[in-house]
Amino acid sequence: MCLLITQNAQAPVLSNEWLEDFYDYNSDGVGVMRSENGQLIVEKLLPKTAKEFIQFYHDHIAGKDCAFHLRMRTHGEIDLDNCHPYPVLNFAEHGIDLWLMHNGILHTDNKADQRKSDTWHYIKNYLVPMLAKNPDFAFTEAFSELISEHIGSSNKFVLMDSHNRMTTINKDAGVYWAGLWLSNTYAWTASQSASKKPITSIKKSRKQAKEKPIALRSAISPYSYSTYPAYYDRDPDWMGEIKPSKNSSALDYDLEMMLDAFHDECFYEASAITMTQVYRFIDAFSEASFFDIGYMLIDKRIDEHWFIQIMHDFELAKESFAWLEDKELA
């Protein structure tokens, strides 16, 4: 779970309804990072209520160029140390402060120290050795491509340094809405007006921010699930070309974890979907889109029969989720 967001100072201030919505999905800690006068400022909080988070938002986030993160624990303890962002480099040792926020579940896990998150381990084992002697590398295209391939598109990183440089890994796997970039569509009541392309109109961003999440929740499924057949036929003989990710071993691991999660939540039909069909969906849209919709099922925001229908009927998928990107048209 978790929700990672970037914004500029011109982004509309969000309503309490939207902030409560974010908190409802992700209540295990919040953090923000921003650069001011050559210093990287980091604030964290373990809010006990939505009201505390709302106050934190107005004190440290609203009207600022920043990245912020709301956590829903997957690995590690619930404490401030495991709240994002995490330090990567520090001024005393490296001449620069560099911090990172993460959304997703890394295949590199946290088995070495389960008190710490998978993000903490990834920074220690991969990013610090890579960047300690060359911090500027973090803001190059080569770094973005290398890390994207290693972590897979279901994971997103945002790195920011004390020189006010920021980079987002797998940015194209997120969505734009209300002047924000958001890392996923499953850890909030995603609006149908969210877009895969940046929204440059301030007027449109303000209009989106005025939407009501409660109204969106009630309208999330305009379809009658009972009219859909249960898809026991998984089309095992489909012979189309499968195009797995360049990081296929990591992707296969993540997909198996998702299917296992379906089974654990008693979505037995969804857990029985074949990898062939999953890869067909990924080939049509993206890895991140599959995980977004999968988490919606786990959170019971969509019906299992509808999920199965979407996995087979790509026109219905595009009709149901306006933020899905048709890769053939991208």
N, C-alpha and C positions, 0 to 999 in steps of 0.2 A: 504494500500500500504506500502511503505517503503522497504528498503533493508538493512539487517544486515549482516556483513561480518567479519570473523576472518581470520588472516593470521599469518605466522611466518616470520622471517626476510629473509628467503631464497626464499620467494614467488617471482615470476617474477614481475618486474615493469610493470604495465599496460600501454598500449598505450593511446594516447589522444582520439582515436576513442572509446575505451571502457569506458574511464572516461566520455566522452560526452554522451555515451549511458546511463550510470548509472544516470547522472544528468538529462537527458531528462525525465526519468521516475520519478525521486525523487528530486525535486528542492526546497524543503521547509526547508532546513537546513542540515548541516553535522556535525558530531562529531566523535572524536576518543578518545580512552582511552588506556593507556599503563602504565606499571610499570617500574620505573627506580630508582635504589639505595634506595629502601624502600619507594618510593613515588609514588602515583598514579597520573599520569599526564593526564589532560583532556583538550582538545582543541575543540572549537566549532566555526562555522561560518554560516552566512546566505548568501550564495553566490548569487549574482545577475545574474551571467553568468556562463556558463560552464568553461570559462577561469579562473575565480576565484576559482572554485572548483578544477580544475587541479593543480593550484598553491598550494592550501591547501594540496592536496594529496602528492605532491612532498616534501613539507615542513614538514609534520607531519605524513605521513602514509607509504610511500614507503620505503622498506627495514627495517621495524620495526616489532617486535612482538606486535601485537595490535588487537583491535576490532574497527571497524568503522561502522557508520550508516548514511544512507542517508534517509531523511524524506520526505514523501508525506503526508500532513496533513489529518487526519481523525477526531481527536478530539483535542480541544484546539486551542489557537491562534498560529500564525506563529511568533515566537520570539525565542531568544536564550534559555530562560528558558524551553521551550517545545522541544528544540533540545536534542537528546540523546547524551551522557548518562545522567542518573539521579542519584543523590546521594541517597544511601540507609542508610549507616552509615557514621559517620565522626570521625576523630581521637580525637577531643576534648571531645566528649561525650562517644565514644565507644572504643577508643584506636586503631582504625583501620579505614581506608577509604575503603568503598565498594560502587561501582557504578554499574548501570544496563543499558543495552540497550534492546529494545523490538521491535519485528516485529509482527504485527497482530492487531486484534481488540478484546479487552477483553469484555466478557459478563458482567463484573462488572461495566462497563461504567464510565461516568464522570459527572453524573447529579448533584452531590453535589456542584461542581464549574466548570462550563463549560468553564472557561478561561484556566483551566488546562486539561492535557491529561488524557486518561484512564490509562496510565502507571503511572503517578504521583499519582493518587488515589489508584492504586493497591499497590504501594510501601508504601504509608502512612497507608492504612487500613489493609494490610496483612503482608508485608515483614518486616517492622520496628518492629512491636510487636513480630514477630516470631524470629528475628535475633539480636535484641538489646543486649540481655544478653548472646548470644551464637553465635557470628559471624562465628565460624568454621562450624556451621551446614549448612551454605550455600554451602559448598563444599563436602557434603556427598551424597551418593546414595539415602538415605531416603528423603532428601530435594528435589532432582531432581524428584523422583517418585511422591512425594506429590504435588509439584507445577505443574508438567506435567499433572497430573490427574485433577487438579483444572482449569487450563487455556485451556486445550485441545491442540491437536497437531497442530492446525492451528496457534498457537502463539509460538513464540520462545523468550527466554531470554538469554542474555549473562551477567554474573556477573564477575567482576574483582576487586581484592583488592590490597592494597599497598604492599602486600607480593608476588606479581606476581602470584597469584592463579587465575585461570579462570575456570568457568564452563558454559556449554551451555545446556539449558533446551530445550528438543525436538530436539536435534542435528540430530537425524535420519530422521527428516522431512525436512531437508535441502539437499543441493547437494554440491559436490566438483568439482572444476574446476580451472585450472591454478594456483594451489597452494593455493587456497582459499577455505573456507567453506562459502557458501551463503545460506541465510535463505529461499529463495524461487526461483521460476523460472518465476514469472509473473512481477516482478519489474525491469527487465532488459531483453535484448534480449538473452534469455537463449540458450546456445549452445547444440547441440545434443550430444556433447562429454562430457557434464556434467554427473557425476556419483553419485550414492547413496553411493558408497564406497570410502574411501580416496584414492587419487592418490599419490602414493609414488615416482613415477618416476619424477625426476626433468626435464628430457628430454621431457617427455610427457606434463608436466605442462607448459614448455616454448613453446612447439608447440601449445598448446591450447591458450596461451596468444597472439599468433600471428594471431589467427583467426580474421576475420573482421565482426563486428556486422551488418554492412550494407548488406553484402552478406548473412548473416544468416537470416535477416529480409525478404529478397526477396525470400528465400527458405523455409520459415516457414511452408508453406502448399504445399506439392508436389501433393495434390489431387485436383480433379475437383469437387467443391462443387455441381455443377448443376446436377451431376449424383446421388446424394444422395437423398433418399426420405425424405419428411417431416414426422417425427415420431409422428403422432397423436395417434397411438396405444401405450399406456404407459404400456401395460402388467399388468393391475391391479390385475389379478388373480394369479400372480407369488407367489408360496408358498414356495420358498426356505427359508433357515434359515437366518434371519437378525441378525447381530452382532453389535449392536450399541456400541459406546464408553462407557467406565466405567463412563465417565462424561457426560452421555447422555443428561441431561437437558441443560447443557451449549452447547453441540454440536447441539441439536435441535434448540436452540436459534440462533446459528451462521448460521445454514443451512437456517433457515427461513429468516434471514437477507440477505443472498446471493440470495435466490430466489426472494425476494422483490427487490433487486438491479437489477436483470435481468429485472424484470417488469418495474422498473423505467427507465431503459435504452432502453425500447421498444423491449426487447428480449422475446416476449410473449410465444413462443413455449418453450424456455428454462425455463421460470418461471413456466410453467405448468408441468414440469417433476415431477413424483411422488417421495415421500420420500423413497418408497420401492426401486426404481431404484437408487436413490442417495446412499442408504445404500448398495446396491449391488456393486456399484462402489467402495465405501469406503472399503467394506469387501475385495475386490479384490486388492486394492492398498493402500489407506490410506486416512484419513481425509485431511491431508495437500495436497495430490495430487489433490483431488477434488477442494479445494479452489484455488490452483495454476492455474488449468485449467479454473476455473470460472472467476478469475480475468483476464485471457487472453481474454476471451469472452468480458468482460466489457470494456477492453481496445481496443477491436476490432482488436486484433492480430490474432484471428481465427474467422471463419464464424459460425453463429448460427447453421446451418444445420450440419456442421462438429462436433460442440460441442455435439449435440444430438446424432449423430452417434457414437461418442467416448463413450458416456455414456452407450450405448447399446452394442457396439462391442469392447470388451476388447482386442482382438488381434490387431485391428486397433489402439487402444489407445497405446499399447506397441510399435507398429511399428512407430507411429507418434512421441512419446516422449520417447527417449531412457532412460531418467532419471526416468521413472516410475518404481517403485519397485513392482514386483509380490510377494505379501505377502506369497503365497503358496511356493515360492522358496526361500524366505528370510531366 
